Amino acid sequence: MPDEPRRRLSRRAALAAAAAAIPVDFATKLKAQAQSSAPGAAKEAEPAWKKLFGPGFRNERIKTAGAEINAVIGGSGPPVLMFHGAPQSLITWRLIAPDLAKEFTLVMCDLRGYGDSSNPPDGDDHANYSKRPMAQDGVDVMQHLGYSKFLMVGHDRGGRIGRRMALDHPDKVEKLVVMDIVPAHYLYSHVTLDFVRAYFHWFNYLRPPPGPENELKAQNDSALLRARDDVQREYLRTSATMQNIHSMCEDYRASASIDLKNDEADVRAGKKIQCPLLTLWAANGAMGRLYDVLAIWKEEGVNVSGKGLPGNHSLQESAPKETLEEIQKFLRA
């Protein structure tokens, strides 16, 4: 990366880290709220994942070095680790999982702090929601299941974790699919008005807690009352809890602080993703309109391909047929 973008990245990291500072009293209060919640108070007779994925899938909760990860596993063939985006959960894969599972063993996880996975404490500089320990979660999950090497598919935040995983664990990730993103360090070092307008939440969530958390809690509680289908209710069942809302904000705060420092170190060292990488994006979405997505990713890896697809940001839900076809072709090759 040229000197000027590198300097911009460093400046953005410093500014964003200052904006993302977390007061200790809020973290203590949040922990107390979580401990006082009655466990299992609103469990369904039949879990939503079972309704949405159908026969052939099972649920497992797996302890990693820093969290407990909720996973739904199914299929047969080469293993594929699948990470969702924010503020979603593993049910985001429900429309493509049954067909993909005919050829691959799918390990679909809730990220730490999302869905039904655990909420680790924030850590210094939001470290426990950095992409590095979140990537380690994935490696630990696959090791627990007996897989030393695997394919990786990540949407949104999950793609950012997949990128970090491929850089930190090149011996583990054989192929990587990233969906509707460009690297966060690129975005923070190329801030434009169009980016701010399209991704205002990237900046809003950086404010110290509990401001963003309280706003999101009110919005999500209202949405949960209006939800009319199983998918909406299941997403909001977990994304409307204060613990998960705070964890998601910490994920964004980490992206604007410790993650930028890690990315800057990689840029200085000239590190690139070594495994084959496929990038897919919504051609008419914000990424497709604002950025040359493929060109940006070609700066990140040594073997990069990609294309724009119909649909919106959540390609696996808005264009499942086209998304499934591209993922299958790439993983089969």
C-alpha positions as CSV (number, residue, x, y, z in Angstrom):
1,M,0.0,0.0,0.0
2,P,1.4,3.5,-0.8
3,D,2.6,5.7,2.0
4,E,-0.4,8.1,1.9
5,P,-3.1,5.4,2.3
6,R,-1.0,3.8,5.1
7,R,-0.9,7.2,6.9
8,R,-4.6,7.6,6.4
9,L,-5.2,4.1,7.8
10,S,-3.1,5.0,10.9
11,R,-5.0,8.3,11.5
12,R,-8.4,6.6,11.1
13,A,-7.3,3.9,13.6
14,A,-6.4,6.5,16.2
15,L,-9.6,8.6,15.7
16,A,-11.9,5.6,15.7
17,A,-10.2,4.1,18.7
18,A,-10.8,7.3,20.7
19,A,-14.5,7.4,19.6
20,A,-15.0,3.7,20.6
21,A,-13.8,4.0,24.2
22,I,-16.0,2.0,26.6
23,P,-16.8,3.0,30.1
24,V,-16.2,0.3,32.7
25,D,-19.5,1.0,34.6
26,F,-21.6,0.1,31.6
27,A,-19.8,-3.2,31.1
28,T,-20.3,-4.0,34.8
29,K,-24.0,-3.1,34.6
30,L,-24.4,-5.3,31.5
31,K,-22.8,-8.2,33.1
32,A,-25.1,-7.9,36.1
33,Q,-28.1,-7.8,33.8
34,A,-27.0,-11.0,32.0
35,Q,-26.4,-12.8,35.3
36,S,-29.9,-11.8,36.6
37,S,-31.7,-13.1,33.4
38,A,-33.6,-16.3,33.9
39,P,-31.9,-19.0,31.7
40,G,-34.2,-20.7,29.3
41,A,-37.2,-18.5,30.1
42,A,-38.5,-18.3,26.5
43,K,-37.5,-21.6,24.9
44,E,-39.6,-23.0,22.1
45,A,-40.9,-26.5,22.1
46,E,-39.1,-27.0,18.8
47,P,-36.0,-24.9,18.1
48,A,-36.2,-22.5,15.2
49,W,-33.1,-24.0,13.5
50,K,-34.9,-27.4,13.3
51,K,-37.9,-25.8,11.6
52,L,-35.8,-23.8,9.2
53,F,-33.2,-26.3,8.1
54,G,-35.2,-29.5,8.3
55,P,-34.0,-33.1,8.6
56,G,-30.3,-34.0,8.4
57,F,-29.0,-31.2,10.5
58,R,-28.0,-31.2,14.2
59,N,-27.2,-28.6,16.8
60,E,-24.0,-28.5,18.9
61,R,-22.6,-26.0,21.3
62,I,-18.7,-26.0,21.1
63,K,-16.3,-24.4,23.6
64,T,-13.4,-22.5,22.1
65,A,-10.5,-20.7,23.6
66,G,-12.6,-17.6,24.3
67,A,-16.2,-18.4,23.8
68,E,-19.0,-21.0,23.5
69,I,-20.1,-21.2,19.9
70,N,-23.6,-22.4,18.8
71,A,-23.5,-24.4,15.6
72,V,-25.8,-26.2,13.2
73,I,-24.1,-29.0,11.3
74,G,-25.2,-31.2,8.4
75,G,-24.4,-32.7,5.1
76,S,-21.5,-34.9,3.8
77,G,-18.4,-34.2,1.9
78,P,-15.6,-31.7,2.3
79,P,-16.1,-29.4,5.4
80,V,-17.3,-25.9,4.9
81,L,-17.3,-23.4,7.8
82,M,-20.0,-20.7,7.4
83,F,-20.1,-17.4,9.3
84,H,-23.0,-14.9,9.1
85,G,-23.1,-11.1,9.2
86,A,-24.5,-8.5,11.5
87,P,-27.1,-8.4,13.1
88,Q,-28.0,-11.9,11.8
89,S,-27.4,-15.5,13.0
90,L,-26.7,-18.8,11.4
91,I,-30.3,-19.1,10.1
92,T,-29.2,-16.7,7.3
93,W,-28.0,-19.9,5.4
94,R,-31.4,-21.7,5.5
95,L,-32.2,-21.2,1.8
96,I,-29.0,-22.5,0.4
97,A,-27.9,-25.0,3.1
98,P,-30.0,-28.0,2.0
99,D,-28.6,-28.1,-1.5
100,L,-25.1,-27.2,-0.4
101,A,-25.2,-30.0,2.1
102,K,-25.7,-32.6,-0.7
103,E,-22.0,-32.1,-1.5
104,F,-20.4,-30.6,1.6
105,T,-20.4,-31.0,5.4
106,L,-21.7,-27.6,6.6
107,V,-20.7,-26.1,9.9
108,M,-22.8,-23.0,10.3
109,C,-22.0,-21.0,13.4
110,D,-23.4,-18.1,15.4
111,L,-20.5,-15.7,15.9
112,R,-19.5,-14.9,19.4
113,G,-21.9,-12.3,20.7
114,Y,-24.5,-13.1,18.1
115,G,-27.4,-15.6,17.9
116,D,-27.1,-18.2,20.7
117,S,-23.3,-18.1,21.1
118,S,-21.8,-16.7,24.3
119,N,-20.9,-13.0,25.0
120,P,-17.3,-12.8,26.3
121,P,-16.3,-9.6,28.2
122,D,-15.2,-6.8,26.0
123,G,-11.5,-6.8,26.9
124,D,-9.0,-4.0,26.5
125,D,-9.4,-2.0,23.2
126,H,-12.5,-4.2,22.4
127,A,-10.0,-7.1,22.0
128,N,-12.5,-9.9,22.6
129,Y,-14.5,-8.8,19.6
130,S,-11.5,-8.4,17.3
131,K,-11.6,-10.5,14.2
132,R,-8.5,-12.4,15.4
133,P,-10.2,-14.2,18.3
134,M,-13.4,-14.6,16.3
135,A,-11.3,-16.3,13.6
136,Q,-9.8,-18.5,16.3
137,D,-13.3,-19.5,17.3
138,G,-13.8,-20.9,13.8
139,V,-10.5,-22.8,13.9
140,D,-11.3,-24.2,17.3
141,V,-14.8,-25.3,16.2
142,M,-13.4,-27.1,13.2
143,Q,-10.6,-28.7,15.2
144,H,-13.2,-30.0,17.7
145,L,-15.1,-31.6,14.9
146,G,-11.9,-33.2,13.5
147,Y,-11.1,-30.9,10.6
148,S,-7.6,-29.6,10.3
149,K,-8.3,-28.0,6.9
150,F,-11.6,-26.6,5.6
151,L,-13.4,-24.3,3.2
152,M,-14.7,-21.0,4.5
153,V,-17.8,-18.9,3.4
154,G,-18.5,-15.6,5.2
155,H,-21.1,-13.0,4.6
156,D,-20.7,-9.4,5.9
157,R,-18.9,-9.5,9.3
158,G,-18.4,-13.2,8.7
159,G,-16.4,-12.5,5.6
160,R,-14.2,-10.1,7.5
161,I,-13.5,-12.8,10.0
162,G,-12.9,-15.2,7.1
163,R,-10.3,-12.8,5.7
164,R,-8.5,-12.6,9.1
165,M,-8.7,-16.4,9.4
166,A,-7.0,-16.8,6.0
167,L,-4.2,-14.4,7.0
168,D,-3.7,-15.8,10.5
169,H,-4.2,-19.5,9.6
170,P,-3.2,-20.1,6.0
171,D,-2.6,-23.7,6.7
172,K,-6.3,-24.2,7.7
173,V,-8.3,-22.3,5.1
174,E,-8.2,-24.0,1.7
175,K,-10.6,-21.6,-0.1
176,L,-12.5,-18.5,1.0
177,V,-15.7,-16.9,-0.1
178,V,-16.5,-13.3,1.1
179,M,-19.9,-11.8,0.4
180,D,-20.8,-8.1,-0.2
181,I,-17.9,-6.5,1.6
182,V,-14.5,-4.9,0.9
183,P,-11.9,-4.9,3.7
184,A,-12.6,-2.6,6.6
185,H,-9.2,-1.0,6.5
186,Y,-9.9,0.1,2.9
187,L,-13.2,1.7,3.9
188,Y,-11.7,3.5,6.9
189,S,-8.8,4.9,4.8
190,H,-11.1,5.9,1.9
191,V,-14.0,7.6,3.8
192,T,-16.4,9.5,1.4
193,L,-19.7,11.1,1.9
194,D,-21.4,8.4,-0.1
195,F,-19.9,5.8,2.2
196,V,-21.1,7.6,5.3
197,R,-24.6,7.9,3.9
198,A,-24.7,4.3,2.9
199,Y,-23.1,2.9,6.1
200,F,-24.1,5.4,8.8
201,H,-24.3,2.6,11.3
202,W,-20.6,2.0,11.0
203,F,-20.0,5.4,12.7
204,N,-23.1,5.4,14.9
205,Y,-22.1,2.2,16.7
206,L,-18.7,3.6,17.5
207,R,-20.2,6.0,20.1
208,P,-19.5,5.0,23.7
209,P,-22.2,2.8,25.3
210,P,-24.9,2.8,26.3
211,G,-26.1,5.4,23.6
212,P,-26.1,3.1,20.5
213,E,-27.2,0.1,22.6
214,N,-30.2,1.8,24.1
215,E,-31.3,3.1,20.7
216,L,-31.0,-0.3,19.1
217,K,-32.8,-2.0,22.0
218,A,-35.8,0.2,21.5
219,Q,-35.8,-0.3,17.7
220,N,-35.5,-4.1,18.0
221,D,-38.1,-4.4,20.7
222,S,-40.5,-2.5,18.5
223,A,-39.6,-4.7,15.5
224,L,-40.1,-7.8,17.5
225,L,-43.7,-6.8,18.4
226,R,-44.4,-6.3,14.7
227,A,-42.7,-9.4,13.5
228,R,-45.1,-11.7,11.6
229,D,-43.1,-14.6,10.4
230,D,-40.8,-17.2,11.9
231,V,-37.6,-15.9,10.3
232,Q,-38.2,-12.3,11.6
233,R,-39.0,-13.6,15.0
234,E,-36.0,-15.8,15.2
235,Y,-33.6,-13.1,14.1
236,L,-35.0,-10.7,16.6
237,R,-35.2,-13.3,19.4
238,T,-31.4,-13.0,19.7
239,S,-30.6,-9.6,18.2
240,A,-33.1,-7.8,20.5
241,T,-31.2,-8.8,23.7
242,M,-29.1,-6.1,25.3
243,Q,-26.2,-8.5,25.6
244,N,-26.1,-9.3,21.9
245,I,-26.7,-5.6,21.0
246,H,-23.7,-4.6,23.0
247,S,-21.6,-7.4,21.6
248,M,-22.5,-6.3,18.0
249,C,-21.5,-2.7,18.9
250,E,-18.2,-4.0,20.3
251,D,-17.6,-5.9,17.0
252,Y,-17.9,-2.6,15.2
253,R,-15.8,-0.8,17.8
254,A,-13.1,-3.4,17.4
255,S,-13.2,-3.0,13.6
256,A,-12.4,0.7,14.0
257,S,-9.6,0.2,16.6
258,I,-7.7,-3.0,17.3
259,D,-8.6,-4.6,13.9
260,L,-7.1,-1.6,12.1
261,K,-3.9,-2.0,14.0
262,N,-3.7,-5.6,13.0
263,D,-4.4,-4.8,9.4
264,E,-1.8,-2.1,9.4
265,A,0.8,-4.5,10.6
266,D,-0.2,-7.0,7.8
267,V,0.0,-4.2,5.2
268,R,3.5,-3.2,6.4
269,A,4.6,-6.9,6.3
270,G,3.2,-7.4,2.8
271,K,0.9,-10.2,3.9
272,K,-1.7,-11.4,1.4
273,I,-4.3,-14.1,1.3
274,Q,-2.7,-17.2,-0.2
275,C,-5.7,-19.5,-0.8
276,P,-8.2,-19.0,-3.7
277,L,-10.7,-16.3,-2.9
278,L,-14.1,-15.6,-4.4
279,T,-15.8,-12.3,-3.8
280,L,-19.5,-12.0,-4.5
281,W,-21.5,-8.7,-4.2
282,A,-24.9,-7.2,-4.9
283,A,-24.3,-5.5,-8.2
284,N,-26.9,-2.9,-7.6
285,G,-26.2,-2.5,-3.8
286,A,-24.0,0.0,-2.1
287,M,-20.8,-2.1,-2.5
288,G,-21.4,-2.5,-6.2
289,R,-22.3,1.1,-6.7
290,L,-19.5,2.7,-4.7
291,Y,-16.5,0.4,-5.2
292,D,-14.6,-1.7,-7.7
293,V,-15.0,-4.7,-5.4
294,L,-13.0,-7.2,-7.4
295,A,-10.1,-4.8,-7.9
296,I,-9.9,-4.1,-4.2
297,W,-9.9,-7.7,-3.3
298,K,-7.2,-8.4,-5.8
299,E,-4.9,-6.3,-3.7
300,E,-5.7,-8.6,-0.7
301,G,-4.9,-12.0,-2.3
302,V,-2.8,-13.8,-4.9
303,N,-5.7,-15.8,-6.5
304,V,-8.9,-13.7,-6.5
305,S,-12.1,-14.0,-8.7
306,G,-15.6,-12.6,-8.3
307,K,-18.7,-11.2,-9.7
308,G,-21.7,-9.1,-8.9
309,L,-25.1,-10.8,-8.5
310,P,-28.7,-9.7,-8.4
311,G,-30.3,-9.2,-5.0
312,N,-29.4,-7.0,-2.0
313,H,-26.7,-7.1,0.7
314,S,-27.9,-10.5,2.0
315,L,-27.3,-12.4,-1.2
316,Q,-27.9,-15.8,0.4
317,E,-31.5,-14.7,1.2
318,S,-32.3,-12.3,-1.7
319,A,-30.7,-14.2,-4.6
320,P,-30.3,-17.8,-3.2
321,K,-30.2,-19.6,-6.5
322,E,-27.5,-17.4,-8.1
323,T,-25.5,-17.3,-4.8
324,L,-25.7,-21.1,-4.4
325,E,-24.5,-21.7,-8.0
326,E,-21.5,-19.5,-7.6
327,I,-20.5,-20.9,-4.3
328,Q,-20.9,-24.5,-5.6
329,K,-18.8,-23.9,-8.7
330,F,-16.0,-22.3,-6.6
331,L,-15.9,-24.9,-3.9
332,R,-16.0,-27.8,-6.3
333,A,-13.1,-26.6,-8.5
